[in-house]
Amino acid sequence: MKNLQQLQQIMKQVQQMQEQIQKHLDDLVIEASAGGGMVTVKMNGQKHLVSVHIDREVFSSQDIEMLQDLVMAAVNEATRKVDEQLASRVGNLTSGLNIPGLT
């Protein structure tokens, strides 16, 4: 009976943690740029781009390959930052879990 109660308590903690993570994902917006701010992107916690800004200066050079590289670099940096934020947040949440035998 005690094991069942512990399991139910753990399941409740996991559900609360999932809800907190989902809220964090919904609220998270990360900004990253490349080329000294020539390309700036914003990405949400679901790793969807929510905006892209390209400085007019990039177009004056008419260097398509440079623009492609800058967009790719900014998106990759935003993805890395989202992963970093999520790992940090999940680590903070799971450190509060009281799971017998794991803590």
C-alpha positions in Angstrom: 0.0 0.0 0.0 2.9 2.4 0.9 4.5 1.7 -2.5 1.3 2.5 -4.3 1.0 5.8 -2.4 4.6 6.6 -3.3 4.0 5.8 -6.9 0.9 8.1 -7.0 2.9 10.9 -5.4 5.7 10.5 -7.9 3.2 10.5 -10.8 1.6 13.7 -9.4 5.1 15.3 -9.2 5.9 14.3 -12.8 2.5 15.7 -14.0 3.2 19.0 -12.3 6.7 19.1 -13.8 5.3 18.4 -17.3 2.8 21.3 -16.8 5.6 23.6 -15.7 7.8 22.6 -18.6 4.9 23.2 -21.1 4.3 26.7 -19.6 7.9 27.5 -19.9 7.9 26.3 -23.6 4.9 28.5 -24.3 6.5 31.6 -22.7 10.0 31.2 -24.0 11.2 33.4 -26.9 14.9 33.4 -27.7 16.7 35.9 -29.9 19.9 35.2 -31.8 21.8 37.1 -34.4 24.7 36.6 -36.9 27.0 38.9 -38.7 27.0 41.5 -36.0 23.3 41.8 -36.0 22.8 41.8 -39.8 20.4 38.8 -39.4 18.4 38.4 -36.2 15.9 35.6 -35.5 13.5 34.9 -32.7 12.5 31.3 -31.9 10.0 30.0 -29.4 10.4 27.1 -27.0 8.8 24.8 -29.6 11.8 25.7 -31.9 9.5 27.5 -34.3 10.8 30.7 -35.9 8.6 33.6 -34.9 10.5 36.4 -36.6 13.4 37.0 -38.9 15.0 40.4 -39.4 17.5 41.1 -42.2 19.4 44.4 -42.2 19.1 46.2 -45.5 22.9 46.4 -45.7 23.0 42.6 -46.4 21.0 43.2 -49.6 23.3 46.0 -50.9 26.1 43.5 -51.2 23.9 41.1 -53.3 25.8 38.2 -51.8 23.2 35.5 -51.6 25.6 32.9 -50.2 26.5 35.3 -47.3 22.8 35.9 -46.6 22.1 32.2 -46.5 25.1 31.6 -44.2 24.0 34.4 -41.9 20.4 33.1 -41.7 21.6 29.5 -41.0 24.1 30.7 -38.3 21.4 32.8 -36.6 18.9 29.9 -36.6 21.5 27.4 -35.4 22.4 29.8 -32.5 18.7 30.3 -31.6 18.2 26.5 -31.6 21.3 26.1 -29.3 20.0 28.8 -26.9 16.6 27.2 -26.7 18.2 23.8 -26.0 20.3 25.4 -23.3 17.4 27.2 -21.7 15.3 24.0 -21.7 18.0 21.8 -20.3 18.6 24.4 -17.5 14.9 24.6 -16.8 14.3 20.9 -16.8 17.3 20.4 -14.5 15.9 22.9 -12.1 12.5 21.2 -12.1 13.7 17.7 -11.8 16.1 18.6 -8.9 12.9 19.2 -6.9 11.5 15.7 -7.5 11.7 13.5 -4.5 11.9 10.0 -6.0 13.0 7.4 -3.5 16.1 5.6 -4.7 17.0 8.3 -7.2 17.8 11.2 -4.9 
